[in-house]
């Protein structure tokens, strides 16, 4: 009984600290946020903060790791063998981003940690390359590498723009657009 009470308090404390950091990141960059203002916003004393995190960067890292873990799990849960499977996988990722839109928008903004975008891109790139190899789609390994980076980078920027524009399209529409751009390119969008 005592353990569950402690666990709830720990979970609550971590939740308020995460929410407080996200509120502050919405206003300013991580390098200008202090532990003192973070604790004041969360209504938590500094010793409690330091019992969970070493500093504001450690807290940010934990938030990012949670999202990266969830994204990685989403990608690994699909064995893409056909274009339809790829579309479903993209749709699930876009749905995840939509469900966590505030966090994703803030973490991908100029106030977030720039390495977060790079880590997301690396996961997507590695998955794309692994999928290409498993499907024997690689004709020219160097070209496949470039194509993967092009598709991943473009997709992340499209999703950033979508988040900034208030998610003006449904996750399904965004997934279809991204999948279409990856598979058919810009030339297929004729006026």
Buried (B, 14 or more C-beta within 10 A) or exposed (E): EEEEEEEEEEEEBBEBBBBBBBBBBEEEEBEEBEBEBBBEBBEBEEEBBEEBBEBBEEBBBBBBEEBBEBBBEBBEEBEBEEEEEBBBBBBBBBBBBBEBBEBBBBBBBEBBBEEBBEBBBBBBBBBBBEBBEEEEEBEEEEEBBEBBBEBBBEBBEBBBEBBEEEBEEEBEEBBBBBBBBBEEEEEEEEE
